[in-house]
């Protein structure tokens, strides 16, 4: 593995893990800021891509704009959902675990739409992932109940049912986003087959073209932007003692780290095999999950750990990591 690959791996961990920390810090103080976060991420990545990839519109496109239509719609929808569900009582830990189950939706859609066939080992791996996500979801729902039990008895039953309803809506939206994201991957794969790989161009236009859609969310975005600017100011000594709202620091940090994360994953795919990429991204998710549990003191029981192990081991088994490792040992 060369120095560029090591740099890409370090950038993935720095960008993706830091992005999650900034995101969780922000949504803990303002759970409804999902649309603002999504809009800021899209605007920054589109601006960077317009300058460095599209060369201010002078670079020749590989794929026609109309061919991006379905891809853009799905990417916008999944991005909005993934950030909005924090407003529906879905904790960050469960959010990461459910999104880690993308192999389930990939296998289902791959079997139905692309007529792909999988090995028995891969079916077992997907069953493990499904069981793991179910365990984590079930015991997270009990945490919602426990939180409600600590409230006043007045109106407790109705509040409990309301919170549980919206939590369930959030979980179902995450699952829906998971399948839409997998179908988006298939659509992207078919586009690349016809036009060749152009990931940087796709990254630009999937973030640039949906920007007008945020006009429909402008009231919500404006409300939470006001909350961000009115948050507690922090003095940054390295900027001469300038006072900056705390939530604005978290928002800018998340946007910058999200861009670093996406760019690093793209660069990593050009330097390493798909197996290595799978291993790195799986380990990155696990590190983010553990940090979220320890640093933010999120509730996480023994059952959550059991479900988490099933999800991550199932992911590694699906990627056929363990047999290859054994072969490598024998050849040494």
C-alpha positions in Angstrom: 0.0 0.0 0.0 1.6 3.3 -1.1 1.7 6.6 0.7 -1.2 8.0 -1.3 -3.4 5.1 0.0 -2.3 5.7 3.6 -3.1 9.4 3.1 -6.6 8.6 1.7 -7.3 6.2 4.7 -6.2 8.8 7.2 -8.4 11.4 5.5 -11.4 9.1 5.5 -11.1 8.6 9.3 -10.5 12.3 9.9 -13.2 13.6 7.7 -16.0 11.0 8.3 -15.5 10.6 12.1 -15.1 14.3 12.7 -18.2 15.0 10.5 -20.2 12.7 12.7 -19.0 14.4 15.9 -19.9 17.9 14.6 -23.3 16.5 13.3 -24.2 14.9 16.7 -23.0 18.0 18.6 -25.3 20.1 16.4 -28.5 18.0 16.5 -28.2 17.5 20.2 -28.7 21.2 20.7 -31.0 21.7 17.7 -32.6 18.4 16.6 -34.7 20.1 13.8 -31.6 21.5 12.0 -31.5 18.6 9.5 -32.7 20.6 6.5 -30.3 23.4 7.2 -27.4 20.9 7.5 -28.3 19.2 4.2 -28.7 22.6 2.4 -25.3 23.8 3.6 -23.6 20.5 2.6 -25.1 20.6 -0.8 -24.2 24.3 -1.4 -20.6 23.9 -0.3 -19.9 20.7 -2.3 -21.7 22.2 -5.4 -19.6 25.4 -5.1 -16.3 23.5 -4.8 -17.3 21.2 -7.7 -18.4 24.1 -9.9 -15.0 25.7 -9.5 -12.6 22.7 -9.6 -14.5 20.1 -11.5 -16.8 22.0 -13.9 -14.2 24.9 -14.3 -17.0 27.4 -14.0 -19.1 25.5 -16.6 -16.4 25.4 -19.3 -15.4 21.7 -18.7 -17.2 19.3 -21.0 -19.8 17.0 -19.4 -19.6 13.3 -19.8 -23.3 12.6 -19.0 -26.2 14.8 -20.2 -28.0 16.8 -17.5 -31.4 15.1 -18.2 -29.8 11.7 -17.5 -29.0 12.9 -14.0 -32.7 13.5 -13.3 -33.7 10.4 -11.4 -30.3 10.1 -9.7 -30.6 13.7 -8.4 -34.1 13.2 -7.1 -33.2 10.1 -5.2 -30.0 11.6 -3.7 -31.9 14.8 -2.6 -34.6 12.7 -1.0 -32.3 10.4 0.9 -30.0 13.2 2.1 -33.0 15.2 3.5 -34.4 12.1 5.2 -31.1 11.0 6.7 -30.7 14.4 8.4 -34.3 15.1 9.2 -35.0 11.9 11.2 -33.0 13.3 14.2 -36.1 15.5 14.7 -38.1 12.4 15.2 -36.3 11.1 18.3 -34.0 8.7 16.3 -30.7 8.5 18.2 -27.4 8.8 16.4 -26.3 5.3 17.4 -29.4 3.7 15.9 -29.1 6.0 12.9 -25.6 4.7 12.2 -26.5 1.0 12.7 -29.5 1.1 10.4 -27.5 2.9 7.7 -24.9 0.2 8.1 -27.4 -2.3 6.8 -27.2 -1.2 3.2 -26.2 -4.7 2.1 -29.7 -5.9 2.9 -31.3 -3.4 0.4 -28.5 -3.9 -2.1 -29.1 -7.7 -2.1 -32.9 -7.4 -2.4 -32.8 -4.9 -5.3 -29.8 -6.7 -6.9 -31.8 -9.9 -6.9 -35.0 -8.4 -8.2 -33.8 -5.8 -10.7 -30.4 -7.1 -11.9 -31.1 -10.8 -11.5 -27.9 -11.2 -9.5 -27.1 -14.4 -7.7 -25.4 -14.6 -4.3 -23.5 -17.3 -2.4 -25.0 -19.0 0.7 -22.4 -17.2 2.8 -23.7 -13.9 1.6 -27.3 -14.8 2.5 -26.2 -15.8 6.0 -24.4 -12.5 6.3 -27.5 -10.5 5.3 -29.6 -12.5 7.8 -27.0 -11.7 10.5 -27.2 -8.0 9.6 -31.0 -8.1 9.6 -31.2 -9.7 13.0 -28.6 -7.2 14.4 -30.6 -4.2 13.2 -33.8 -5.7 14.6 -32.2 -6.2 18.0 -30.8 -2.6 18.1 -34.1 -1.2 16.9 -36.2 -3.1 19.4 -34.1 -2.2 22.4 -33.9 1.4 21.2 -37.7 1.5 21.2 -37.6 0.4 24.9 -35.3 3.4 25.6 -37.9 5.7 24.2 -40.4 4.1 26.6 -38.0 4.5 29.5 -37.5 8.2 28.8 -41.2 8.7 28.8 -41.6 6.9 32.1 -39.4 9.5 33.7 -41.9 12.3 32.8 -44.9 13.5 34.8 -47.8 11.1 34.9 -50.1 13.9 33.5 -50.7 13.1 29.9 -47.9 10.5 30.1 -49.7 7.9 28.0 -50.6 10.2 25.2 -47.1 11.7 25.1 -45.6 8.2 25.2 -47.7 7.1 22.2 -46.9 10.3 20.3 -43.1 10.0 20.9 -43.2 6.3 20.0 -45.2 7.0 16.8 -42.8 9.6 15.6 -39.8 7.5 16.5 -41.3 4.6 14.5 -41.9 7.0 11.6 -38.2 8.1 11.8 -37.1 4.4 11.7 -39.3 3.6 8.7 -38.0 6.7 6.9 -34.5 5.5 7.5 -35.3 2.1 6.1 -37.0 3.8 3.1 -33.9 5.9 2.5 -31.8 2.8 2.7 -33.7 1.2 -0.2 -33.8 4.4 -2.2 -30.0 4.8 -1.8 -29.5 1.2 -3.0 -31.6 1.9 -6.1 -29.6 5.1 -6.6 -26.5 3.0 -6.6 -27.9 0.7 -9.3 -29.0 3.7 -11.4 -25.5 5.2 -11.0 -23.9 1.9 -12.0 -26.0 1.8 -15.2 -25.1 5.4 -16.0 -21.4 4.5 -15.6 -21.8 1.5 -17.9 -23.2 3.7 -20.6 -20.9 6.7 -20.2 -17.9 5.5 -18.3 -16.9 6.4 -14.8 -17.2 10.1 -14.0 -17.6 10.1 -10.2 -16.4 13.7 -9.7 -18.9 15.0 -12.3 -21.7 13.0 -10.7 -20.7 14.3 -7.2 -21.0 17.9 -8.6 -24.4 17.6 -10.3 -26.1 15.5 -7.7 -25.4 18.4 -5.3 -25.8 21.3 -7.7 -29.1 20.4 -9.5 -31.2 19.8 -6.3 -30.3 23.3 -4.8 -33.6 24.9 -6.1 -35.6 22.3 -4.2 -34.4 23.7 -0.9 -36.6 26.8 -1.7 -39.6 24.6 -0.6 -37.9 24.2 2.8 -36.8 27.8 3.1 -39.1 28.6 6.1 -37.6 25.7 8.1 -34.1 26.5 7.0 -34.5 30.2 7.9 -35.9 29.3 11.3 -33.0 27.1 12.2 -30.4 29.5 10.7 -31.8 32.1 13.2 -31.3 29.6 16.0 -27.8 28.9 14.9 -26.9 32.6 14.8 -28.5 33.2 18.2 -26.7 30.3 19.9 -24.1 30.9 22.7 -21.0 32.7 21.3 -17.6 31.2 21.6 -14.5 33.3 21.5 -11.8 32.0 19.1 -8.5 33.1 20.4 -6.7 32.0 17.2 -8.9 34.4 15.3 -8.1 37.4 17.5 -10.8 36.7 20.1 -13.7 36.9 17.6 -17.0 35.6 19.0 -18.6 33.0 16.8 -22.0 31.3 17.6 -21.3 27.7 18.9 -23.9 26.1 16.5 -22.3 27.9 13.5 -18.9 26.4 14.5 -20.5 22.9 14.5 -22.3 23.6 11.2 -19.2 24.8 9.4 -17.2 21.9 10.9 -19.7 19.4 9.7 -19.8 20.8 6.2 -16.0 20.9 5.8 -15.5 17.4 7.3 -18.4 16.0 5.2 -16.7 17.3 2.0 -13.4 15.8 3.2 -15.1 12.5 3.9 -16.8 12.2 0.5 -13.7 13.3 -1.4 -11.5 10.9 0.5 -13.8 7.9 -0.1 -13.8 8.7 -3.8 -9.9 9.0 -3.8 -9.7 5.8 -1.7 -11.6 3.8 -4.4 -8.9 4.8 -7.0 -6.0 3.7 -4.8 -7.3 0.5 -3.1 -9.3 -2.6 -3.9 -13.0 -2.8 -3.2 -12.3 -5.2 -0.3 -9.9 -2.7 1.3 -12.5 0.1 0.9 -15.2 -2.1 2.5 -12.9 -2.9 5.5 -11.9 0.8 5.9 -15.5 2.1 5.8 -16.7 -0.6 8.1 -14.0 0.1 10.6 -14.7 3.8 10.3 -18.4 3.3 11.1 -17.5 1.2 14.1 -15.1 3.9 15.4 -17.8 6.6 15.0 -20.3 4.4 16.8 -18.0 3.7 19.8 -17.0 7.4 20.0 -20.7 8.4 20.0 -21.4 6.0 22.8 -18.5 7.1 25.0 -18.2 10.8 24.3 -21.9 11.7 24.1 -23.0 9.1 26.7 -25.7 7.6 24.5 -27.6 4.7 26.0 -26.2 1.5 24.7 -27.0 -1.8 26.4 -25.5 -5.3 26.0 -28.2 -6.1 23.5 -27.2 -3.1 21.4 -23.6 -4.4 21.4 -24.8 -7.8 20.3 -26.8 -6.3 17.4 -23.8 -4.1 16.5 -21.4 -7.1 16.4 -23.9 -9.0 14.2 -24.2 -6.0 11.8 -20.4 -5.5 11.4 -19.4 -9.2 11.3 -22.1 -9.8 8.8 -20.8 -6.9 6.6 -17.2 -8.3 6.7 -18.5 -11.8 6.0 -20.5 -10.6 3.0 -17.3 -9.0 1.6 -15.5 -12.4 2.0 -12.9 -10.9 4.3 -12.3 -13.9 6.6 -11.5 -16.6 3.9 -9.0 -14.2 2.2 -7.3 -13.5 5.4 -6.8 -17.2 6.1 -5.4 -17.8 2.6 -3.0 -14.9 3.1 -1.7 -16.6 6.3 -1.1 -19.9 4.6 0.9 -18.3 1.7 3.1 -16.6 4.2 
